[in-house]
Amino acid sequence: MQVDVEVRGRSVLVVGEQRAARRVLRRFRAAEAAVTHLEPGDAEHARLPALVGAAQLVVLVGRPDLLGRQVLGLATRMRRMVVQEVPATDAGGVTLVGGGPGRTSLLTVAAVAALREADVVFYDRLAPTDQLTQLAPGAELYDVGKSPYRHPVTQRAIEELMVVRARAGDQVVRLKGGDPFVFGRGGEEVQACLEAGIGVRVVPGISSALAVPASAGIPVTHRGVSRCFTVMSGHVPPSQDEYQALTDLGGTLVILMGVANLEQIVAGLGRAGMTADRPAAVIERGFSDSQRSTFTTLGELAADARRLDIGSPAVIVIGDVVTVARIDPGTELLGSIAAWSVLDGVIAERHP
């Protein structure tokens, strides 16, 4: 059973060796508790009764040693609340955490656990950060986010920072948007850690390629409509052979990081034979309070994107599954969609 206690302004006595108690100490100090720390060898042992008596909460880090047993005995007699915390180890390591499409509620249980035990978190622009100080209360937080074509902290520098902190004995979390291995350069970061002899593990995350279309009611596969989907990066436009392969494969095409090169991508797919009336949608800022979904066709996609000033981050979906989406009343439907089979019999024409 977990019991949450408000510790702001309360006296908390933490007992344990400094290195082992480092995360606990940072966590309680971040919560604005009045923290007193005792470790083996402190000259304060003679004042144990006074220290325990003044504490409203006693925290024992690790298995109680002689000092811990003395404190526990006093706390029991004085009826003070006692909790036990797992000690931090000196073995540094790196955990790549997929943060999902940006909403804290979509973090996995494993991701939350990794953040709680972190000494340092290097986080990306699209990672869920609104509650990061609560999720990683004992950690130092560093923004190493990169926006399209702008990398204030280079990928190589990020990898070096991770390795340096892990070698110093810290638990490092690299918090990324989506899934670390879906256009997240997670594979490169794993390689950098392994080459440096650093232990590394990966916590998968929900990829925006799946979650963001779903937030607009678009399934990337649907029985009788599409039995496969392809996810591509639009950061660099594909070759014509790749356009042809994508067109021949059929199914659903999901494009990440494709807004800047959207005109080239649309033209390339058209040259490969993809028809202009193919349903398409763009979902901007998925799972944010300002999410916007635009429904159109391949032939009108680039023009609509310019007219509506569609910007990153955005997920582009091309395929018949777009017609499966449940369109909310009042949603602006764009493109030549008179032939779309939209749920609830909704049929709309292009708005001027």
N, C-alpha and C positions, 0 to 999 in steps of 0.2 A: 504494500500500500504506500502511495506517495502522499505526503502531507506538505502543503505549501505554507510557509511562514513568512510574513512581512518582516524584513530585517532592517529596513531603513531606520537609522537613528538608534538602533538597539545595540547593546553590548554583546559582542560575539568573541568567544575565546577559541582560537584554533590551536590545536596541539599536534605537532608533527615536525619532522625535519624540513628545512626550508625548501629544498629542491622538490621533495615529494609533495609539499603543500602549496606549491606555487600557483596552481590553477584555482585551488580553493580560496586562497588569499585574494587573488585578483577578482574572483567571482563575488566574494562578499564585499570587497571594497568598491567594486563597480555598483553594487546594490546599495551603497552609501551606509553600510553598517559601521559601527565603531569597533574596529577589529584589534584584538590583542593576540599576538602570536607567541607561543611557547614552543621551544624545541629542546631536545636533550642537550644538557650543558649550560642552559641559561641560568643566570644568577638569581632569577626570580623564583626559583623553586621554594624558597623559604616563605614566599608570599602566596603560596598556592591557595590556602583557604580564602584569602581576601580576593584573589583573582577569580576563583570559581564562584564565590558568593556574589561578586559584582556582575557576572555574566548572565545574560538572559538566554543564551544558547551556547552550548559547548560542542565543538566539532573535533572529533578524533580522526586523524588522517592515517589510514592503514590499521594494521593490527596493533592494539595497545602494547607498548613496551612498559618499562617500570614507571616512567613519567605518566604515560597514558592511563595505567591502572590506578595510580594515585589520584589523578584528576577524575577518573570515572567513579572511584569510591566517594570522593568528596561531592561530586555532582549528584550522585544517588542520594546521599544523606541530606543534601541541601535541596533536593527536588528540583534540580535544574534539567531542562530539556537537553538531551544528548543525541547527536547524530554521528554516524560514521561515514567517511568519504573514502573512495578508492584513491590511493596515492598515484601521483604522476610518476612515470618511469623516466630514466635517463636515456633510454633508447629512442633516438629520434626517428622519425619516419614521415612519409608523405601520403596523404589520402586525397585522391581526385574525387570531388563530389559533384555530381550532376544536380543542379538546383532546379531543373524543370524550367517552364516558360515564364518564370518571373514572379509567381505568386507564392508566398511563403506556405500557404496551406497545401501546396502540391509537393512540398519536400517529402521525401521518404523518411520512415522511422530511422533507417540507417544513416541518412544524411544528418538528421537532427542529432543523433548520438555522436557522430564524428565532430560536428561543430562544438558540441558541449565539451569535448575533451581536447580541443585544439589550443595550442599555445599561440599560434599565429594563423591568420586567414588572409590569403591573397584572393580577392574576388573580382569578378568580371562585371562589365557594364550591365549585362542582361540577367545577371544572377539575382535571386531574391535578397534584397538588402534592407528592406524597411524595418525588419525586426532583428537585424544581425547582432546588435549589441546584447539583446536578450538571449538569442540562440547560442552565441559564443561569448558568454560573459567573462570568461577568463582569458580571452585571447586579444592579441594585438591585431588590428584590422588595417589592411592596406588595399587601396583601390588601384588595381593594375588594368582596369578596363580599357578596351580598345574599341573605337568606333570605326566605321568603314573608312579605309584609306588613311586612318590617323592612329598611330600607335605610340603614345607617349612613353610607354614602357615596352621595349621590344620583347618578342617571344624568348629570345636567348637570355635577356636580362631576367625575365620571370623565372626561367628554369634555374639560373644561377642563384637567385634569391632563395628558391625552394631548397636547393641543395645545401647552401650555406647554413640555413636555419636548422635543417634536419641534422647536419653534421654537428651542430652545437647542442644536440640533444632535444630539440623541440619537436612537438607533434605539429606538422604543417598540414593545413587544409587548403587545397586549391579549389575554390568554389566557382563553378562555371554555370552558365545558363544552359538549359536543355540537358543533353547527355554529353559526357566528356568525349565520347568517341564518334559523335555525329557532327562533323565539321567543327569540332572544338579543340583540335590540336592536342587532344589528350594522349594520343599515341606517341607524339613527340616528347611530351613531358614524362611519360612512363620510361621511354628510352633514356632520357637525360638522367633520371634517377637511378636506373639500373646501371648505366655506365659509370656513375659516381659511387656505386656500391650502397645506395640508399634503398631501404625497403619501401615499397609502394603498393597501395591497393586502390581499387576503383569502386566507387559507389555509383551505380547507374542512376540516371535521371530521366524524367519524362521529356522526350524530344519535342520541340515545338513543331516539327514536321507532322506529328500526329495530333498533338494537343491543341494547337491553334486552329487548324481546320475544324476539329471537333467543337471548339468553343463557338463556332459559327454554324454548327449543325451539319457540317460536311463530313461524312465518313470517307476515308480514303479508299476503302473497299466496300462493296455493297453487292449482295447476291443478285445476279442478273444484270448488273450494271458494270462492275469492274472487279476483277479477281486478282489484280496486282497493282502495285504502286511503285513509283520510282522517285527517289529523293535526290535532287542535284543541287549543287552550289552554283549560284549565278554570279559569284564574285568575279569569275573569269568566264566569258562566254564560251560555250562548247565549240568544238570543230564541226564542220558540216557533216562529217561521218557520224559524229555523236548525235547531232540533231536527227539524222536519218534513223539511227538506232532507236532513239527515244520515240519517234513517230511510229516506226514499224512495230515496236513492242506493244503500243496501245496502253490501255489501263489508265491509271491516274498519274499525273506528273505533279510533284510538289517541288517548288523552287524556293530555296532559302537564299537570302542575301542577293536577291535578283533585281531590286528596284532600279539601281543605277544603270544596269545593262538591259533593262526590260525591252526597249525597242529592238535591240540587236537579237535578243532571244526570240521575240515574237516573229521577227523577219526570218530568222533561221529555221524555226519550226514550220513557217509557211512555205519556205523553199523546199523543205523535206516532205511536203504534202499534207501537213496537218490542216484541216479545213478551218476557214475563218469563223464558221458558226459553232465551233467547239466551245462548250460552256467554260467559263473561267471565273475565278474569284480572287480577290486580294483581301487579306485580313491584316490590318495594321495594329500594332501595339497590343497583341493578343494578351488577354487576361488582365489588362490594365483598365482603369476607370475610363480611359479615352479610346477604348477599342472601337475600330470602325471596319465594317465589312462592305466591300464593293462587289456586286455581282454583274458580270458582263460576258463578253465572248472574246475568243482569241483575236478576232479581227479588230475589235474595238478596244482591246485591253490597253495598249500603249497610249492611245489618244485619251482614254478615260483617266489613266494614271496621271497624265500631264494636266488635264483639266481640273482634276480634283486635288492636285498637288499631293499625291500619295507618296509617303516617305517611309524610311526605315525606322524601326524594324518591321518587316512585313513578310508574310508567307503567301506565296502565290500558288493557287491550285488550278490545274487545267484538266478537264475531263468531265465525263457525264455524271460523275458523283455530285458535282456542284448542284445539279437539278434536284438532288434528294434533300437538300437543305430546307429546313422549315423557315420560311421567310416571315419575320415579324411584321405585323401591320405597320405601314408607314415607312418601311425600309426602302431606300432609293435603289431601284433595280435598273441596271444600265445595260446597254447593248441590245442586240437584236435577239430577243429571247421569246418571241411570240410562240415559238415551237417548243419551248421548255415544258417539261412535265413537272410542275411545281406542286408540292403538297397543298391540299385544301383547295385545289383548282385555281390558285392564284396565277393569273397571266398578266404580264405587264409589257408595255412597249417602252422603247427608249425615251427618256426624258430629254427635252431640248436643252 
